[in-house]
Amino acid sequence: RLAREVHRTLDLKDYSRSDFIVSPRRGVYFLEVNTLPGLTPASLLPKSLEAIGAEFPDFLDHLVSLAIGRK
């Protein structure tokens, strides 16, 4: 929820990655937003897609479609 709020507040497009620290005693701290997260096989985004059963090429096709739709 917080990552979505950061993304919308900064008026980012399509995708981003927000980094947080979660402290059991002090709560959640926002650190930074990455507007172009890594796309290599070792990066978190492809691993996240895999974890939810999404295919990386399908994700890239989706990003291209979104960009073309804004022209």
All heavy atoms as TSV, in Angstrom:
chain	resi	resn	atom	element	x	y	z
A	1	ARG	N	N	0.821	-1.185	0.000
A	1	ARG	CA	C	0.000	0.000	0.000
A	1	ARG	C	C	0.866	1.250	0.000
A	1	ARG	O	O	0.599	2.188	-0.738
A	1	ARG	CB	C	-0.942	-0.022	1.212
A	1	ARG	CG	C	-1.879	1.149	1.269
A	1	ARG	CD	C	-2.742	1.163	2.525
A	1	ARG	NE	N	-1.989	1.240	3.758
A	1	ARG	CZ	C	-1.449	2.358	4.234
A	1	ARG	NH1	N	-1.549	3.471	3.573
A	1	ARG	NH2	N	-0.778	2.337	5.369
A	2	LEU	N	N	1.909	1.266	0.827
A	2	LEU	CA	C	2.789	2.434	0.880
A	2	LEU	C	C	3.556	2.624	-0.419
A	2	LEU	O	O	3.736	3.747	-0.880
A	2	LEU	CB	C	3.752	2.320	2.061
A	2	LEU	CG	C	3.120	2.414	3.447
A	2	LEU	CD1	C	4.162	2.131	4.517
A	2	LEU	CD2	C	2.494	3.773	3.662
A	3	ALA	N	N	4.007	1.539	-1.008
A	3	ALA	CA	C	4.733	1.637	-2.280
A	3	ALA	C	C	3.830	2.218	-3.358
A	3	ALA	O	O	4.256	3.056	-4.166
A	3	ALA	CB	C	5.255	0.272	-2.694
A	4	ARG	N	N	2.581	1.796	-3.393
A	4	ARG	CA	C	1.617	2.318	-4.374
A	4	ARG	C	C	1.399	3.822	-4.142
A	4	ARG	O	O	1.334	4.611	-5.083
A	4	ARG	CB	C	0.313	1.539	-4.261
A	4	ARG	CG	C	-0.707	1.909	-5.304
A	4	ARG	CD	C	-1.946	1.039	-5.297
A	4	ARG	NE	N	-2.288	0.472	-4.009
A	4	ARG	CZ	C	-2.352	-0.833	-3.751
A	4	ARG	NH1	N	-2.112	-1.716	-4.692
A	4	ARG	NH2	N	-2.671	-1.262	-2.553
A	5	GLU	N	N	1.309	4.222	-2.888
A	5	GLU	CA	C	1.119	5.636	-2.564
A	5	GLU	C	C	2.313	6.479	-3.012
A	5	GLU	O	O	2.139	7.572	-3.569
A	5	GLU	CB	C	0.889	5.795	-1.062
A	5	GLU	CG	C	0.517	7.188	-0.652
A	5	GLU	CD	C	0.159	7.279	0.823
A	5	GLU	OE1	O	-0.367	6.303	1.389
A	5	GLU	OE2	O	0.415	8.343	1.400
A	6	VAL	N	N	3.520	5.994	-2.783
A	6	VAL	CA	C	4.731	6.703	-3.239
A	6	VAL	C	C	4.711	6.820	-4.758
A	6	VAL	O	O	4.957	7.899	-5.319
A	6	VAL	CB	C	6.006	5.969	-2.761
A	6	VAL	CG1	C	7.239	6.510	-3.463
A	6	VAL	CG2	C	6.160	6.077	-1.251
A	7	HIS	N	N	4.413	5.722	-5.440
A	7	HIS	CA	C	4.382	5.691	-6.905
A	7	HIS	C	C	3.395	6.733	-7.437
A	7	HIS	O	O	3.720	7.507	-8.334
A	7	HIS	CB	C	3.989	4.277	-7.360
A	7	HIS	CG	C	4.024	4.070	-8.824
A	7	HIS	ND1	N	5.163	3.647	-9.483
A	7	HIS	CD2	C	3.073	4.203	-9.771
A	7	HIS	CE1	C	4.897	3.544	-10.765
A	7	HIS	NE2	N	3.634	3.870	-10.974
A	8	ARG	N	N	2.207	6.761	-6.878
A	8	ARG	CA	C	1.178	7.708	-7.331
A	8	ARG	C	C	1.522	9.154	-6.967
A	8	ARG	O	O	1.318	10.067	-7.762
A	8	ARG	CB	C	-0.173	7.328	-6.734
A	8	ARG	CG	C	-0.738	6.076	-7.357
A	8	ARG	CD	C	-2.053	5.705	-6.735
A	8	ARG	NE	N	-2.575	4.488	-7.366
A	8	ARG	CZ	C	-3.478	3.713	-6.818
A	8	ARG	NH1	N	-3.988	4.005	-5.628
A	8	ARG	NH2	N	-3.898	2.637	-7.449
A	9	THR	N	N	2.057	9.362	-5.778
A	9	THR	CA	C	2.410	10.712	-5.336
A	9	THR	C	C	3.472	11.334	-6.241
A	9	THR	O	O	3.416	12.521	-6.568
A	9	THR	CB	C	2.907	10.694	-3.880
A	9	THR	OG1	O	1.849	10.206	-3.050
A	9	THR	CG2	C	3.338	12.070	-3.409
A	10	LEU	N	N	4.416	10.514	-6.671
A	10	LEU	CA	C	5.486	11.008	-7.545
A	10	LEU	C	C	5.079	11.002	-9.017
A	10	LEU	O	O	5.883	11.356	-9.877
A	10	LEU	CB	C	6.748	10.166	-7.340
A	10	LEU	CG	C	7.383	10.265	-5.954
A	10	LEU	CD1	C	8.556	9.306	-5.823
A	10	LEU	CD2	C	7.820	11.694	-5.668
A	11	ASP	N	N	3.833	10.598	-9.298
A	11	ASP	CA	C	3.293	10.551	-10.659
A	11	ASP	C	C	4.169	9.703	-11.585
A	11	ASP	O	O	4.464	10.084	-12.710
A	11	ASP	CB	C	3.116	11.966	-11.229
A	11	ASP	CG	C	2.213	11.986	-12.451
A	11	ASP	OD1	O	1.330	11.099	-12.560
A	11	ASP	OD2	O	2.406	12.868	-13.311
A	12	LEU	N	N	4.593	8.554	-11.066
A	12	LEU	CA	C	5.414	7.645	-11.858
A	12	LEU	C	C	4.530	6.854	-12.807
A	12	LEU	O	O	3.334	6.702	-12.592
A	12	LEU	CB	C	6.200	6.706	-10.935
A	12	LEU	CG	C	7.128	7.431	-9.956
A	12	LEU	CD1	C	7.777	6.441	-9.010
A	12	LEU	CD2	C	8.172	8.241	-10.702
A	13	LYS	N	N	5.112	6.337	-13.854
A	13	LYS	CA	C	4.370	5.579	-14.853
A	13	LYS	C	C	4.769	4.107	-14.801
A	13	LYS	O	O	5.937	3.779	-14.592
A	13	LYS	CB	C	4.653	6.114	-16.261
A	13	LYS	CG	C	4.399	7.597	-16.423
A	13	LYS	CD	C	2.917	7.914	-16.343
A	13	LYS	CE	C	2.666	9.371	-16.606
A	13	LYS	NZ	N	1.956	10.043	-15.563
A	14	ASP	N	N	3.806	3.251	-14.965
A	14	ASP	CA	C	3.955	1.823	-15.220
A	14	ASP	C	C	4.516	0.995	-14.069
A	14	ASP	O	O	3.847	0.134	-13.571
A	14	ASP	CB	C	4.740	1.565	-16.497
A	14	ASP	CG	C	4.132	2.303	-17.679
A	14	ASP	OD1	O	2.888	2.463	-17.700
A	14	ASP	OD2	O	4.874	2.747	-18.557
A	15	TYR	N	N	5.729	1.214	-13.645
A	15	TYR	CA	C	6.256	0.422	-12.540
A	15	TYR	C	C	7.413	1.147	-11.852
A	15	TYR	O	O	8.051	2.015	-12.428
A	15	TYR	CB	C	6.686	-0.971	-13.001
A	15	TYR	CG	C	8.015	-1.040	-13.730
A	15	TYR	CD1	C	9.115	-1.627	-13.114
A	15	TYR	CD2	C	8.166	-0.543	-15.011
A	15	TYR	CE1	C	10.333	-1.708	-13.768
A	15	TYR	CE2	C	9.370	-0.629	-15.674
A	15	TYR	CZ	C	10.448	-1.204	-15.052
A	15	TYR	OH	O	11.653	-1.294	-15.695
A	16	SER	N	N	7.628	0.793	-10.619
A	16	SER	CA	C	8.743	1.306	-9.830
A	16	SER	C	C	8.970	0.325	-8.681
A	16	SER	O	O	8.169	-0.585	-8.460
A	16	SER	CB	C	8.436	2.706	-9.273
A	16	SER	OG	O	7.334	2.663	-8.385
A	17	ARG	N	N	10.063	0.518	-7.990
A	17	ARG	CA	C	10.320	-0.292	-6.796
A	17	ARG	C	C	10.618	0.652	-5.640
A	17	ARG	O	O	11.477	1.523	-5.731
A	17	ARG	CB	C	11.524	-1.216	-7.013
A	17	ARG	CG	C	11.684	-2.217	-5.851
A	17	ARG	CD	C	13.034	-2.919	-5.833
A	17	ARG	NE	N	14.054	-1.970	-5.368
A	17	ARG	CZ	C	15.192	-1.736	-6.013
A	17	ARG	NH1	N	15.492	-2.340	-7.118
A	17	ARG	NH2	N	16.062	-0.863	-5.519
A	18	SER	N	N	9.890	0.498	-4.562
A	18	SER	CA	C	10.118	1.311	-3.369
A	18	SER	C	C	10.797	0.455	-2.316
A	18	SER	O	O	10.418	-0.690	-2.099
A	18	SER	CB	C	8.790	1.843	-2.820
A	18	SER	OG	O	8.200	2.733	-3.725
A	19	ASP	N	N	11.796	1.018	-1.683
A	19	ASP	CA	C	12.534	0.305	-0.643
A	19	ASP	C	C	12.157	0.862	0.727
A	19	ASP	O	O	12.065	2.083	0.906
A	19	ASP	CB	C	14.043	0.452	-0.854
A	19	ASP	CG	C	14.518	-0.180	-2.152
A	19	ASP	OD1	O	13.813	-1.076	-2.676
A	19	ASP	OD2	O	15.586	0.220	-2.650
A	20	PHE	N	N	11.957	-0.045	1.656
A	20	PHE	CA	C	11.560	0.316	3.012
A	20	PHE	C	C	12.395	-0.460	4.019
A	20	PHE	O	O	12.937	-1.517	3.704
A	20	PHE	CB	C	10.091	-0.066	3.269
A	20	PHE	CG	C	9.112	0.623	2.384
A	20	PHE	CD1	C	8.790	0.104	1.149
A	20	PHE	CD2	C	8.493	1.784	2.799
A	20	PHE	CE1	C	7.871	0.728	0.324
A	20	PHE	CE2	C	7.569	2.426	1.983
A	20	PHE	CZ	C	7.260	1.899	0.740
A	21	ILE	N	N	12.465	0.062	5.218
A	21	ILE	CA	C	12.962	-0.685	6.373
A	21	ILE	C	C	11.747	-0.925	7.262
A	21	ILE	O	O	10.976	0.002	7.522
A	21	ILE	CB	C	14.037	0.091	7.151
A	21	ILE	CG1	C	15.317	0.202	6.329
A	21	ILE	CG2	C	14.322	-0.581	8.496
A	21	ILE	CD1	C	16.407	1.021	6.998
A	22	VAL	N	N	11.581	-2.153	7.694
A	22	VAL	CA	C	10.473	-2.490	8.586
A	22	VAL	C	C	11.074	-2.861	9.939
A	22	VAL	O	O	11.808	-3.835	10.057
A	22	VAL	CB	C	9.629	-3.655	8.024
A	22	VAL	CG1	C	8.503	-3.991	8.980
A	22	VAL	CG2	C	9.089	-3.303	6.640
A	23	SER	N	N	10.773	-2.060	10.928
A	23	SER	CA	C	11.269	-2.281	12.276
A	23	SER	C	C	10.100	-2.673	13.176
A	23	SER	O	O	9.133	-1.915	13.275
A	23	SER	CB	C	11.928	-1.001	12.809
A	23	SER	OG	O	12.183	-1.116	14.191
A	24	PRO	N	N	10.184	-3.810	13.832
A	24	PRO	CA	C	9.092	-4.216	14.722
A	24	PRO	C	C	8.808	-3.196	15.823
A	24	PRO	O	O	7.681	-3.039	16.254
A	24	PRO	CB	C	9.575	-5.533	15.316
A	24	PRO	CG	C	10.639	-6.015	14.411
A	24	PRO	CD	C	11.247	-4.794	13.786
A	25	ARG	N	N	9.828	-2.473	16.240
A	25	ARG	CA	C	9.655	-1.522	17.340
A	25	ARG	C	C	9.374	-0.102	16.885
A	25	ARG	O	O	8.745	0.667	17.586
A	25	ARG	CB	C	10.896	-1.539	18.219
A	25	ARG	CG	C	11.038	-2.879	18.937
A	25	ARG	CD	C	12.301	-3.040	19.726
A	25	ARG	NE	N	12.671	-1.870	20.485
A	25	ARG	CZ	C	13.824	-1.707	21.064
A	25	ARG	NH1	N	14.732	-2.661	20.993
A	25	ARG	NH2	N	14.102	-0.627	21.741
A	26	ARG	N	N	9.852	0.252	15.692
A	26	ARG	CA	C	9.735	1.650	15.258
A	26	ARG	C	C	8.853	1.860	14.032
A	26	ARG	O	O	8.639	2.984	13.618
A	26	ARG	CB	C	11.119	2.214	14.999
A	26	ARG	CG	C	11.938	2.262	16.273
A	26	ARG	CD	C	13.160	3.070	16.082
A	26	ARG	NE	N	13.845	3.218	17.347
A	26	ARG	CZ	C	15.074	3.623	17.462
A	26	ARG	NH1	N	15.764	3.928	16.399
A	26	ARG	NH2	N	15.624	3.737	18.650
A	27	GLY	N	N	8.384	0.805	13.410
A	27	GLY	CA	C	7.480	0.949	12.270
A	27	GLY	C	C	8.176	0.835	10.928
A	27	GLY	O	O	9.261	0.283	10.813
A	28	VAL	N	N	7.535	1.401	9.925
A	28	VAL	CA	C	8.008	1.307	8.539
A	28	VAL	C	C	8.619	2.637	8.116
A	28	VAL	O	O	8.025	3.700	8.311
A	28	VAL	CB	C	6.828	0.951	7.600
A	28	VAL	CG1	C	7.291	0.886	6.154
A	28	VAL	CG2	C	6.194	-0.372	8.019
A	29	TYR	N	N	9.816	2.557	7.534
A	29	TYR	CA	C	10.523	3.735	7.049
A	29	TYR	C	C	10.735	3.612	5.549
A	29	TYR	O	O	11.295	2.627	5.079
A	29	TYR	CB	C	11.899	3.870	7.718
A	29	TYR	CG	C	11.836	4.107	9.191
A	29	TYR	CD1	C	11.787	3.040	10.085
A	29	TYR	CD2	C	11.835	5.397	9.694
A	29	TYR	CE1	C	11.730	3.256	11.449
A	29	TYR	CE2	C	11.782	5.627	11.057
A	29	TYR	CZ	C	11.732	4.550	11.922
A	29	TYR	OH	O	11.674	4.770	13.270
A	30	PHE	N	N	10.293	4.607	4.806
A	30	PHE	CA	C	10.537	4.665	3.366
A	30	PHE	C	C	11.961	5.132	3.134
A	30	PHE	O	O	12.400	6.121	3.706
A	30	PHE	CB	C	9.547	5.634	2.706
A	30	PHE	CG	C	9.868	5.936	1.276
A	30	PHE	CD1	C	9.698	4.968	0.298
A	30	PHE	CD2	C	10.339	7.180	0.919
A	30	PHE	CE1	C	9.994	5.241	-1.025
A	30	PHE	CE2	C	10.628	7.470	-0.400
A	30	PHE	CZ	C	10.461	6.500	-1.368
A	31	LEU	N	N	12.700	4.419	2.275
A	31	LEU	CA	C	14.079	4.790	1.974
A	31	LEU	C	C	14.210	5.511	0.638
A	31	LEU	O	O	14.755	6.603	0.573
A	31	LEU	CB	C	14.979	3.545	1.948
A	31	LEU	CG	C	15.119	2.787	3.256
A	31	LEU	CD1	C	15.944	1.533	3.043
A	31	LEU	CD2	C	15.746	3.680	4.311
A	32	GLU	N	N	13.743	4.863	-0.425
A	32	GLU	CA	C	13.911	5.435	-1.758
A	32	GLU	C	C	12.978	4.742	-2.745
A	32	GLU	O	O	12.437	3.672	-2.452
A	32	GLU	CB	C	15.347	5.269	-2.246
A	32	GLU	CG	C	15.747	3.811	-2.458
A	32	GLU	CD	C	17.161	3.637	-2.979
A	32	GLU	OE1	O	17.759	4.629	-3.441
A	32	GLU	OE2	O	17.661	2.509	-2.935
A	33	VAL	N	N	12.824	5.370	-3.898
A	33	VAL	CA	C	12.080	4.747	-4.982
A	33	VAL	C	C	13.031	4.612	-6.168
A	33	VAL	O	O	13.832	5.514	-6.439
A	33	VAL	CB	C	10.812	5.553	-5.349
A	33	VAL	CG1	C	11.146	6.904	-5.927
A	33	VAL	CG2	C	9.927	4.774	-6.279
A	34	ASN	N	N	12.962	3.480	-6.817
A	34	ASN	CA	C	13.769	3.231	-8.004
A	34	ASN	C	C	12.811	3.237	-9.184
A	34	ASN	O	O	11.926	2.388	-9.275
A	34	ASN	CB	C	14.488	1.888	-7.878
A	34	ASN	CG	C	15.481	1.653	-8.987
A	34	ASN	OD1	O	15.270	2.072	-10.115
A	34	ASN	ND2	N	16.548	0.959	-8.669
A	35	THR	N	N	12.970	4.215	-10.079
A	35	THR	CA	C	12.037	4.364	-11.192
A	35	THR	C	C	12.349	3.447	-12.364
A	35	THR	O	O	11.546	3.325	-13.281
A	35	THR	CB	C	12.025	5.820	-11.692
A	35	THR	OG1	O	13.340	6.195	-12.093
A	35	THR	CG2	C	11.521	6.747	-10.598
A	36	LEU	N	N	13.487	2.789	-12.329
A	36	LEU	CA	C	13.826	1.827	-13.376
A	36	LEU	C	C	14.550	0.641	-12.727
A	36	LEU	O	O	15.757	0.488	-12.858
A	36	LEU	CB	C	14.696	2.489	-14.452
A	36	LEU	CG	C	14.950	1.692	-15.704
A	36	LEU	CD1	C	13.637	1.338	-16.400
A	36	LEU	CD2	C	15.832	2.479	-16.655
A	37	PRO	N	N	13.795	-0.190	-12.012
A	37	PRO	CA	C	14.410	-1.348	-11.358
A	37	PRO	C	C	15.091	-2.258	-12.367
A	37	PRO	O	O	14.694	-2.309	-13.543
A	37	PRO	CB	C	13.233	-2.064	-10.700
A	37	PRO	CG	C	12.168	-1.037	-10.585
A	37	PRO	CD	C	12.365	-0.117	-11.740
A	38	GLY	N	N	16.081	-2.986	-11.914
A	38	GLY	CA	C	16.845	-3.877	-12.776
A	38	GLY	C	C	15.992	-4.899	-13.504
A	38	GLY	O	O	14.989	-5.372	-12.985
A	39	LEU	N	N	16.419	-5.231	-14.697
A	39	LEU	CA	C	15.704	-6.194	-15.523
A	39	LEU	C	C	16.554	-7.419	-15.861
A	39	LEU	O	O	16.183	-8.200	-16.720
A	39	LEU	CB	C	15.207	-5.518	-16.807
A	39	LEU	CG	C	14.220	-4.370	-16.611
A	39	LEU	CD1	C	13.900	-3.711	-17.950
A	39	LEU	CD2	C	12.954	-4.849	-15.941
A	40	THR	N	N	17.691	-7.562	-15.209
A	40	THR	CA	C	18.524	-8.735	-15.457
A	40	THR	C	C	17.946	-9.934	-14.704
A	40	THR	O	O	17.161	-9.763	-13.763
A	40	THR	CB	C	19.976	-8.500	-14.976
A	40	THR	OG1	O	19.971	-8.424	-13.545
A	40	THR	CG2	C	20.560	-7.221	-15.560
A	41	PRO	N	N	18.307	-11.149	-15.090
A	41	PRO	CA	C	17.777	-12.327	-14.385
A	41	PRO	C	C	18.076	-12.336	-12.885
A	41	PRO	O	O	17.331	-12.935	-12.109
A	41	PRO	CB	C	18.470	-13.491	-15.089
A	41	PRO	CG	C	18.791	-12.974	-16.450
A	41	PRO	CD	C	19.101	-11.512	-16.256
A	42	ALA	N	N	19.143	-11.648	-12.469
A	42	ALA	CA	C	19.501	-11.612	-11.051
A	42	ALA	C	C	18.765	-10.517	-10.287
A	42	ALA	O	O	18.832	-10.454	-9.064
A	42	ALA	CB	C	21.010	-11.409	-10.906
A	43	SER	N	N	18.043	-9.654	-10.989
A	43	SER	CA	C	17.343	-8.524	-10.357
A	43	SER	C	C	16.066	-8.977	-9.661
A	43	SER	O	O	15.511	-10.033	-9.962
A	43	SER	CB	C	17.001	-7.466	-11.408
A	43	SER	OG	O	18.168	-6.974	-12.023
A	44	LEU	N	N	15.577	-8.137	-8.761
A	44	LEU	CA	C	14.380	-8.471	-7.987
A	44	LEU	C	C	13.107	-8.495	-8.830
A	44	LEU	O	O	12.215	-9.297	-8.576
A	44	LEU	CB	C	14.208	-7.484	-6.834
A	44	LEU	CG	C	15.242	-7.582	-5.722
A	44	LEU	CD1	C	15.008	-6.480	-4.695
A	44	LEU	CD2	C	15.195	-8.936	-5.058
A	45	LEU	N	N	12.996	-7.628	-9.824
A	45	LEU	CA	C	11.756	-7.576	-10.606
A	45	LEU	C	C	11.481	-8.889	-11.334
A	45	LEU	O	O	10.383	-9.439	-11.189
A	45	LEU	CB	C	11.776	-6.399	-11.582
A	45	LEU	CG	C	10.507	-6.267	-12.406
A	45	LEU	CD1	C	9.303	-5.935	-11.528
A	45	LEU	CD2	C	10.663	-5.230	-13.485
A	46	PRO	N	N	12.413	-9.428	-12.100
A	46	PRO	CA	C	12.134	-10.723	-12.742
A	46	PRO	C	C	11.843	-11.834	-11.733
A	46	PRO	O	O	10.982	-12.687	-11.973
A	46	PRO	CB	C	13.408	-11.020	-13.543
A	46	PRO	CG	C	14.003	-9.684	-13.795
A	46	PRO	CD	C	13.682	-8.872	-12.569
A	47	LYS	N	N	12.501	-11.802	-10.596
A	47	LYS	CA	C	12.244	-12.806	-9.557
A	47	LYS	C	C	10.836	-12.635	-8.982
A	47	LYS	O	O	10.154	-13.622	-8.684
A	47	LYS	CB	C	13.294	-12.715	-8.450
A	47	LYS	CG	C	14.668	-13.178	-8.898
A	47	LYS	CD	C	15.688	-13.021	-7.802
A	47	LYS	CE	C	17.064	-13.444	-8.284
A	47	LYS	NZ	N	18.081	-13.285	-7.271
A	48	SER	N	N	10.400	-11.391	-8.820
A	48	SER	CA	C	9.047	-11.127	-8.322
A	48	SER	C	C	7.997	-11.612	-9.314
A	48	SER	O	O	6.979	-12.187	-8.931
A	48	SER	CB	C	8.860	-9.638	-8.062
A	48	SER	OG	O	9.736	-9.191	-7.065
A	49	LEU	N	N	8.245	-11.362	-10.595
A	49	LEU	CA	C	7.325	-11.846	-11.626
A	49	LEU	C	C	7.223	-13.363	-11.586
A	49	LEU	O	O	6.132	-13.929	-11.657
A	49	LEU	CB	C	7.788	-11.381	-13.011
A	49	LEU	CG	C	7.666	-9.893	-13.290
A	49	LEU	CD1	C	8.425	-9.525	-14.558
A	49	LEU	CD2	C	6.218	-9.464	-13.387
A	50	GLU	N	N	8.360	-14.012	-11.462
A	50	GLU	CA	C	8.384	-15.477	-11.390
A	50	GLU	C	C	7.600	-15.976	-10.174
A	50	GLU	O	O	6.851	-16.947	-10.253
A	50	GLU	CB	C	9.827	-15.969	-11.314
A	50	GLU	CG	C	9.959	-17.465	-11.280
A	50	GLU	CD	C	11.414	-17.919	-11.177
A	50	GLU	OE1	O	12.324	-17.139	-11.517
A	50	GLU	OE2	O	11.624	-19.065	-10.744
A	51	ALA	N	N	7.732	-15.261	-9.064
A	51	ALA	CA	C	7.066	-15.681	-7.827
A	51	ALA	C	C	5.545	-15.653	-7.951
A	51	ALA	O	O	4.862	-16.427	-7.279
A	51	ALA	CB	C	7.512	-14.784	-6.665
A	52	ILE	N	N	5.022	-14.785	-8.812
A	52	ILE	CA	C	3.564	-14.722	-8.983
A	52	ILE	C	C	3.102	-15.457	-10.242
A	52	ILE	O	O	1.931	-15.401	-10.602
A	52	ILE	CB	C	3.053	-13.268	-8.995
A	52	ILE	CG1	C	3.611	-12.497	-10.188
A	52	ILE	CG2	C	3.349	-12.579	-7.684
A	52	ILE	CD1	C	2.895	-11.197	-10.451
A	53	GLY	N	N	4.035	-16.132	-10.908
A	53	GLY	CA	C	3.675	-16.928	-12.076
A	53	GLY	C	C	3.561	-16.128	-13.367
A	53	GLY	O	O	3.000	-16.619	-14.343
A	54	ALA	N	N	4.084	-14.920	-13.389
A	54	ALA	CA	C	4.057	-14.090	-14.605
A	54	ALA	C	C	5.333	-14.324	-15.404
A	54	ALA	O	O	6.406	-14.531	-14.838
A	54	ALA	CB	C	3.919	-12.621	-14.236
A	55	GLU	N	N	5.195	-14.268	-16.705
A	55	GLU	CA	C	6.342	-14.447	-17.598
A	55	GLU	C	C	7.005	-13.095	-17.885
A	55	GLU	O	O	6.316	-12.108	-18.164
A	55	GLU	CB	C	5.894	-15.083	-18.913
A	55	GLU	CG	C	5.288	-16.465	-18.750
A	55	GLU	CD	C	6.322	-17.507	-18.364
A	55	GLU	OE1	O	7.503	-17.344	-18.748
A	55	GLU	OE2	O	5.958	-18.470	-17.671
A	56	PHE	N	N	8.330	-13.073	-17.828
A	56	PHE	CA	C	9.083	-11.841	-18.056
A	56	PHE	C	C	8.809	-11.240	-19.437
A	56	PHE	O	O	8.552	-10.038	-19.539
A	56	PHE	CB	C	10.570	-12.106	-17.830
A	56	PHE	CG	C	11.416	-10.876	-17.848
A	56	PHE	CD1	C	11.247	-9.884	-16.895
A	56	PHE	CD2	C	12.383	-10.695	-18.816
A	56	PHE	CE1	C	12.030	-8.736	-16.909
A	56	PHE	CE2	C	13.165	-9.559	-18.834
A	56	PHE	CZ	C	12.993	-8.577	-17.884
A	57	PRO	N	N	8.824	-12.024	-20.519
A	57	PRO	CA	C	8.527	-11.445	-21.838
A	57	PRO	C	C	7.122	-10.834	-21.903
A	57	PRO	O	O	6.928	-9.798	-22.551
A	57	PRO	CB	C	8.653	-12.623	-22.801
A	57	PRO	CG	C	9.569	-13.575	-22.116
A	57	PRO	CD	C	9.248	-13.425	-20.646
A	58	ASP	N	N	6.156	-11.443	-21.230
A	58	ASP	CA	C	4.797	-10.886	-21.200
A	58	ASP	C	C	4.785	-9.532	-20.498
A	58	ASP	O	O	4.078	-8.609	-20.905
A	58	ASP	CB	C	3.825	-11.839	-20.511
A	58	ASP	CG	C	3.611	-13.119	-21.298
A	58	ASP	OD1	O	3.857	-13.118	-22.529
A	58	ASP	OD2	O	3.211	-14.117	-20.677
A	59	PHE	N	N	5.567	-9.416	-19.432
A	59	PHE	CA	C	5.671	-8.150	-18.708
A	59	PHE	C	C	6.257	-7.064	-19.611
A	59	PHE	O	O	5.752	-5.945	-19.669
A	59	PHE	CB	C	6.524	-8.321	-17.448
A	59	PHE	CG	C	6.805	-7.040	-16.725
A	59	PHE	CD1	C	5.814	-6.412	-15.990
A	59	PHE	CD2	C	8.059	-6.455	-16.783
A	59	PHE	CE1	C	6.065	-5.218	-15.319
A	59	PHE	CE2	C	8.323	-5.268	-16.120
A	59	PHE	CZ	C	7.322	-4.655	-15.384
A	60	LEU	N	N	7.321	-7.412	-20.337
A	60	LEU	CA	C	7.939	-6.436	-21.236
A	60	LEU	C	C	6.974	-6.030	-22.343
A	60	LEU	O	O	6.888	-4.854	-22.700
A	60	LEU	CB	C	9.234	-7.000	-21.820
A	60	LEU	CG	C	10.350	-7.263	-20.807
A	60	LEU	CD1	C	11.562	-7.853	-21.508
A	60	LEU	CD2	C	10.720	-6.007	-20.043
A	61	ASP	N	N	6.237	-6.989	-22.899
A	61	ASP	CA	C	5.223	-6.669	-23.905
A	61	ASP	C	C	4.187	-5.702	-23.335
A	61	ASP	O	O	3.760	-4.759	-24.006
A	61	ASP	CB	C	4.518	-7.937	-24.401
A	61	ASP	CG	C	5.375	-8.780	-25.314
A	61	ASP	OD1	O	6.398	-8.274	-25.830
A	61	ASP	OD2	O	5.024	-9.958	-25.512
A	62	HIS	N	N	3.794	-5.945	-22.103
A	62	HIS	CA	C	2.819	-5.077	-21.441
A	62	HIS	C	C	3.368	-3.657	-21.293
A	62	HIS	O	O	2.656	-2.671	-21.560
A	62	HIS	CB	C	2.449	-5.673	-20.077
A	62	HIS	CG	C	1.499	-4.845	-19.291
A	62	HIS	ND1	N	0.190	-4.646	-19.674
A	62	HIS	CD2	C	1.666	-4.144	-18.140
A	62	HIS	CE1	C	-0.404	-3.859	-18.797
A	62	HIS	NE2	N	0.464	-3.547	-17.855
A	63	LEU	N	N	4.620	-3.518	-20.884
A	63	LEU	CA	C	5.229	-2.192	-20.745
A	63	LEU	C	C	5.265	-1.454	-22.080
A	63	LEU	O	O	4.958	-0.258	-22.155
A	63	LEU	CB	C	6.646	-2.296	-20.194
A	63	LEU	CG	C	6.799	-2.614	-18.726
A	63	LEU	CD1	C	8.274	-2.666	-18.356
A	63	LEU	CD2	C	6.081	-1.595	-17.864
A	64	VAL	N	N	5.626	-2.164	-23.139
A	64	VAL	CA	C	5.682	-1.541	-24.465
A	64	VAL	C	C	4.278	-1.093	-24.888
A	64	VAL	O	O	4.097	0.011	-25.410
A	64	VAL	CB	C	6.306	-2.502	-25.499
A	64	VAL	CG1	C	6.141	-1.977	-26.912
A	64	VAL	CG2	C	7.774	-2.729	-25.183
A	65	SER	N	N	3.280	-1.918	-24.642
A	65	SER	CA	C	1.897	-1.566	-24.981
A	65	SER	C	C	1.448	-0.318	-24.221
A	65	SER	O	O	0.791	0.556	-24.801
A	65	SER	CB	C	0.953	-2.721	-24.662
A	65	SER	OG	O	1.235	-3.827	-25.474
A	66	LEU	N	N	1.798	-0.232	-22.952
A	66	LEU	CA	C	1.440	0.950	-22.169
A	66	LEU	C	C	2.092	2.202	-22.743
A	66	LEU	O	O	1.463	3.266	-22.865
A	66	LEU	CB	C	1.838	0.771	-20.711
A	66	LEU	CG	C	1.051	-0.249	-19.902
A	66	LEU	CD1	C	1.702	-0.469	-18.536
A	66	LEU	CD2	C	-0.396	0.175	-19.742
A	67	ALA	N	N	3.374	2.093	-23.097
A	67	ALA	CA	C	4.101	3.237	-23.641
A	67	ALA	C	C	3.521	3.672	-24.987
A	67	ALA	O	O	3.340	4.861	-25.241
A	67	ALA	CB	C	5.593	2.900	-23.784
A	68	ILE	N	N	3.199	2.725	-25.845
A	68	ILE	CA	C	2.619	3.041	-27.148
A	68	ILE	C	C	1.258	3.705	-26.972
A	68	ILE	O	O	0.912	4.646	-27.691
A	68	ILE	CB	C	2.513	1.778	-28.020
A	68	ILE	CG1	C	3.917	1.330	-28.452
A	68	ILE	CG2	C	1.625	2.013	-29.233
A	68	ILE	CD1	C	3.950	-0.019	-29.124
A	69	GLY	N	N	0.510	3.260	-25.988
A	69	GLY	CA	C	-0.813	3.824	-25.733
A	69	GLY	C	C	-0.777	5.271	-25.296
A	69	GLY	O	O	-1.764	5.989	-25.404
A	70	ARG	N	N	0.360	5.728	-24.787
A	70	ARG	CA	C	0.486	7.120	-24.341
A	70	ARG	C	C	0.908	8.065	-25.462
A	70	ARG	O	O	0.925	9.259	-25.285
A	70	ARG	CB	C	1.486	7.220	-23.197
A	70	ARG	CG	C	0.893	6.850	-21.876
A	70	ARG	CD	C	1.788	7.288	-20.742
A	70	ARG	NE	N	3.076	6.606	-20.755
A	70	ARG	CZ	C	3.280	5.412	-20.204
A	70	ARG	NH1	N	2.306	4.778	-19.625
A	70	ARG	NH2	N	4.463	4.866	-20.243
A	71	LYS	N	N	1.293	7.532	-26.608
A	71	LYS	CA	C	1.753	8.396	-27.710
A	71	LYS	C	C	0.635	9.201	-28.272
A	71	LYS	O	O	-0.491	8.891	-28.307
A	71	LYS	CB	C	2.380	7.550	-28.808
A	71	LYS	CG	C	3.794	7.179	-28.452
A	71	LYS	CD	C	4.444	6.581	-29.660
A	71	LYS	CE	C	5.940	6.533	-29.453
A	71	LYS	NZ	N	6.626	6.149	-30.628
